[in-house]
């Protein structure tokens, strides 16, 4: 797998959706705590998976892309 293979699997889109949701959780009262917990849990989950490191890096990159795409919406809604 190379970095060009990101977003080819339905699970890749799920990682991006989880990142999107982790960003929008900040709209809730004390949502930043939930968001940081969610991100920490995802990073730990990826670190503990038995797969190639590049696959885990791609999963983290997909999560961060989803988070970054939600930031403008978060700023608009606050």
Backbone as ProteinMPNN parsed JSONL, in Angstrom:
{"seq_chain_A": "XXXXXXXXXXXXXXXXXXXXXXXXXXXXXXXXXXXXXXXXXXXXXXXXXXXXXXXXXXXXXXXXXXXXXXXXXXXXXX", "coords_chain_A": {"N_chain_A": [[0.844, -1.182, 0.0], [0.508, 2.202, -0.778], [0.698, 5.768, -0.219], [-0.898, 6.8, -2.171], [-3.0, 5.111, -2.331], [-5.003, 5.725, -0.605], [-8.363, 6.147, 0.531], [-9.711, 4.187, -0.988], [-11.103, 2.079, -0.071], [-14.117, 1.111, 1.598], [-13.837, 1.323, 4.374], [-11.91, 3.262, 4.6], [-13.3, 5.578, 4.008], [-14.938, 5.548, 6.193], [-13.115, 6.094, 8.234], [-12.547, 8.761, 7.623], [-15.098, 9.836, 8.04], [-15.34, 9.408, 10.775], [-13.367, 11.151, 11.71], [-14.516, 13.55, 10.857], [-16.812, 13.567, 12.455], [-15.582, 13.654, 14.965], [-14.6, 16.228, 15.004], [-16.947, 17.774, 14.861], [-18.12, 17.156, 17.254], [-17.242, 19.019, 18.985], [-19.143, 20.978, 19.157], [-20.878, 20.392, 21.178], [-21.65, 20.918, 24.693], [-18.755, 21.102, 26.634], [-17.537, 19.646, 24.683], [-15.0, 19.529, 23.632], [-13.537, 17.906, 25.288], [-14.643, 15.386, 24.823], [-14.017, 15.197, 22.1], [-11.193, 15.205, 22.091], [-10.774, 12.852, 23.528], [-11.916, 11.019, 21.79], [-10.208, 11.286, 19.561], [-7.782, 10.486, 20.719], [-8.396, 7.832, 21.393], [-8.746, 6.759, 18.827], [-6.163, 7.004, 17.75], [-4.719, 5.357, 19.502], [-6.006, 2.929, 19.001], [-5.255, 2.522, 16.3], [-2.511, 2.323, 16.655], [-2.259, -0.054, 18.02], [-3.096, -1.979, 16.269], [-2.502, -4.881, 14.281], [-0.975, -4.441, 11.676], [0.652, -3.273, 8.681], [2.879, -0.519, 9.198], [2.572, 1.628, 7.375], [-0.051, 1.337, 6.504], [-1.441, 1.981, 8.83], [-0.639, 4.638, 9.094], [-1.849, 5.746, 6.845], [-4.535, 5.375, 7.561], [-4.675, 7.105, 9.766], [-4.14, 9.491, 8.453], [-6.413, 9.685, 6.826], [-8.35, 10.014, 8.81], [-7.551, 12.511, 9.809], [-7.959, 14.106, 7.55], [-10.755, 14.032, 7.346], [-11.319, 15.359, 9.756], [-10.187, 17.867, 9.251], [-11.784, 18.725, 7.134], [-14.15, 19.226, 8.432], [-13.679, 21.421, 10.012], [-14.158, 24.091, 8.844], [-16.99, 24.029, 8.775], [-17.547, 23.738, 11.47], [-16.558, 26.173, 12.444], [-18.315, 27.886, 11.16], [-20.751, 27.223, 12.332], [-20.448, 27.989, 14.959]], "CA_chain_A": [[0.0, 0.0, 0.0], [1.202, 3.478, -0.766], [-0.192, 6.87, 0.151], [-1.848, 7.038, -3.264], [-4.098, 4.165, -2.212], [-5.957, 6.155, 0.417], [-9.759, 6.337, 0.13], [-10.16, 3.205, -1.984], [-11.849, 1.06, 0.661], [-15.195, 1.741, 2.392], [-13.337, 1.636, 5.708], [-11.189, 4.521, 4.498], [-14.305, 6.641, 4.116], [-15.393, 5.511, 7.577], [-12.111, 6.817, 9.012], [-12.772, 10.189, 7.38], [-16.35, 10.201, 8.71], [-15.052, 9.473, 12.209], [-12.659, 12.416, 11.918], [-15.511, 14.613, 10.69], [-17.641, 13.545, 13.664], [-14.76, 14.076, 16.1], [-14.534, 17.691, 14.966], [-18.263, 18.367, 15.139], [-18.445, 16.928, 18.664], [-16.886, 20.242, 19.702], [-20.326, 21.827, 19.304], [-21.542, 20.033, 22.428], [-21.014, 21.474, 25.899], [-17.554, 20.337, 26.983], [-17.283, 18.744, 23.565], [-13.571, 19.397, 23.357], [-13.048, 16.753, 26.045], [-15.06, 14.211, 24.051], [-13.276, 15.184, 20.851], [-9.818, 14.779, 22.377], [-10.843, 11.446, 23.908], [-12.19, 10.285, 20.555], [-8.981, 11.264, 18.763], [-6.802, 9.657, 21.425], [-8.812, 6.432, 21.248], [-8.483, 6.333, 17.457], [-4.711, 6.861, 17.582], [-4.307, 4.158, 20.235], [-6.519, 1.793, 18.244], [-4.404, 2.327, 15.128], [-1.174, 1.915, 17.096], [-2.306, -1.426, 18.504], [-3.504, -2.912, 15.225], [-1.429, -5.684, 13.693], [-0.913, -4.206, 10.238], [1.85, -2.542, 8.292], [2.832, 0.868, 9.68], [2.069, 2.536, 6.351], [-1.508, 1.237, 6.522], [-1.908, 2.768, 9.978], [-0.43, 6.051, 8.775], [-2.908, 6.126, 5.901], [-5.774, 5.476, 8.33], [-4.602, 8.347, 10.534], [-4.255, 10.585, 7.494], [-7.824, 9.762, 6.445], [-9.032, 10.592, 9.957], [-7.217, 13.935, 9.855], [-8.628, 14.764, 6.42], [-12.139, 14.222, 7.772], [-11.335, 16.399, 10.788], [-9.899, 19.152, 8.609], [-12.932, 19.117, 6.324], [-15.228, 19.661, 9.316], [-13.319, 22.665, 10.712], [-14.93, 25.254, 8.371], [-18.383, 23.891, 9.216], [-17.536, 24.014, 12.911], [-16.417, 27.611, 12.629], [-19.533, 28.533, 10.683], [-21.85, 26.949, 13.246], [-20.235, 28.572, 16.289]], "C_chain_A": [[0.88, 1.232, 0.0], [0.206, 4.566, -0.418], [-1.195, 7.181, -0.95], [-3.055, 6.121, -3.177], [-5.099, 4.543, -1.142], [-7.328, 6.374, -0.228], [-10.199, 5.408, -0.995], [-11.06, 2.138, -1.372], [-12.982, 1.753, 1.428], [-14.749, 2.091, 3.814], [-12.538, 2.94, 5.711], [-12.15, 5.699, 4.627], [-14.875, 6.697, 5.528], [-14.407, 6.251, 8.48], [-12.292, 8.324, 8.842], [-14.055, 10.658, 8.068], [-16.157, 10.282, 10.222], [-14.294, 10.752, 12.555], [-13.593, 13.606, 11.815], [-16.371, 14.717, 11.948], [-16.855, 14.022, 14.875], [-14.634, 15.589, 16.144], [-15.866, 18.308, 15.369], [-18.734, 18.112, 16.566], [-18.134, 18.173, 19.488], [-18.062, 21.19, 19.875], [-21.072, 21.55, 20.611], [-20.892, 20.755, 23.608], [-19.895, 20.54, 26.363], [-17.213, 19.316, 25.895], [-15.819, 18.56, 23.262], [-12.982, 18.21, 24.111], [-13.407, 15.46, 25.3], [-14.263, 14.081, 22.763], [-11.843, 14.702, 21.066], [-9.776, 13.307, 22.776], [-11.047, 10.569, 22.677], [-10.935, 10.17, 19.697], [-7.927, 10.379, 19.405], [-7.129, 8.175, 21.265], [-8.526, 5.921, 19.841], [-6.988, 6.112, 17.227], [-4.215, 5.601, 18.297], [-4.777, 2.908, 19.499], [-5.631, 1.49, 17.034], [-3.016, 1.842, 15.526], [-1.149, 0.445, 17.508], [-2.721, -2.442, 17.447], [-2.296, -3.623, 14.639], [-1.491, -5.549, 12.171], [0.374, -3.443, 9.938], [1.751, -1.099, 8.796], [2.283, 1.848, 8.642], [0.55, 2.498, 6.28], [-2.085, 2.053, 7.674], [-1.738, 4.26, 9.719], [-1.501, 6.554, 7.807], [-4.246, 6.275, 6.625], [-5.798, 6.759, 9.161], [-4.73, 9.564, 9.629], [-5.705, 10.768, 7.056], [-8.653, 10.381, 7.569], [-8.798, 12.108, 10.008], [-7.83, 14.716, 8.703], [-10.091, 15.022, 6.765], [-12.259, 15.316, 8.814], [-11.141, 17.775, 10.158], [-11.074, 19.637, 7.76], [-14.09, 19.63, 7.184], [-14.927, 20.99, 10.006], [-14.072, 23.884, 10.161], [-16.4, 25.202, 8.794], [-18.503, 24.189, 10.701], [-17.433, 25.506, 13.175], [-17.656, 28.378, 12.186], [-20.669, 28.379, 11.686], [-21.667, 27.55, 14.639], [-20.363, 30.068, 16.268]], "O_chain_A": [[1.886, 1.286, 0.707], [-0.995, 4.312, -0.332], [-2.242, 7.769, -0.679], [-4.04, 6.335, -3.883], [-5.969, 3.739, -0.808], [-7.422, 6.743, -1.399], [-10.978, 5.806, -1.861], [-11.707, 1.379, -2.094], [-12.808, 2.889, 1.868], [-15.241, 3.06, 4.393], [-12.5, 3.642, 6.722], [-11.84, 6.695, 5.281], [-15.251, 7.767, 6.007], [-14.823, 6.961, 9.396], [-12.199, 9.076, 9.812], [-14.094, 11.758, 8.619], [-16.752, 11.138, 10.876], [-14.557, 11.368, 13.589], [-13.484, 14.56, 12.586], [-16.627, 15.813, 12.446], [-17.401, 14.724, 15.726], [-14.567, 16.17, 17.227], [-15.898, 19.267, 16.141], [-19.652, 18.781, 17.041], [-18.697, 18.362, 20.566], [-17.979, 22.123, 20.673], [-21.819, 22.404, 21.089], [-19.73, 21.156, 23.537], [-20.088, 19.329, 26.465], [-16.663, 18.251, 26.179], [-15.427, 17.542, 22.692], [-12.039, 17.577, 23.636], [-12.579, 14.558, 25.167], [-13.876, 12.978, 22.376], [-11.342, 13.879, 20.3], [-8.846, 12.59, 22.405], [-10.43, 9.512, 22.543], [-10.629, 9.101, 19.17], [-7.255, 9.609, 18.719], [-6.237, 7.36, 21.029], [-8.11, 4.775, 19.673], [-6.595, 5.14, 16.581], [-3.387, 4.866, 17.76], [-4.03, 1.936, 19.387], [-5.296, 0.333, 16.779], [-2.41, 1.039, 14.816], [-0.126, -0.224, 17.359], [-2.699, -3.645, 17.707], [-1.214, -3.049, 14.516], [-1.996, -6.43, 11.476], [1.087, -3.023, 10.85], [0.663, -0.523, 8.819], [1.595, 2.803, 9.003], [-0.078, 3.525, 6.021], [-3.097, 2.735, 7.513], [-2.602, 5.057, 10.085], [-1.997, 7.671, 7.951], [-5.007, 7.198, 6.335], [-6.831, 7.424, 9.248], [-5.359, 10.555, 10.001], [-6.171, 11.9, 6.928], [-9.554, 11.18, 7.312], [-9.729, 12.883, 10.224], [-8.186, 15.882, 8.873], [-10.609, 16.108, 6.505], [-13.192, 16.118, 8.769], [-11.845, 18.728, 10.493], [-11.325, 20.84, 7.681], [-14.925, 20.394, 6.699], [-15.84, 21.623, 10.536], [-14.593, 24.662, 10.96], [-16.983, 26.231, 9.134], [-19.463, 24.826, 11.134], [-18.138, 26.042, 14.03], [-18.002, 29.402, 12.775], [-21.463, 29.301, 11.872], [-22.62, 27.616, 15.415], [-20.213, 30.715, 17.305]]}, "name": "protein", "num_of_chains": 1, "seq": "XXXXXXXXXXXXXXXXXXXXXXXXXXXXXXXXXXXXXXXXXXXXXXXXXXXXXXXXXXXXXXXXXXXXXXXXXXXXXX"}
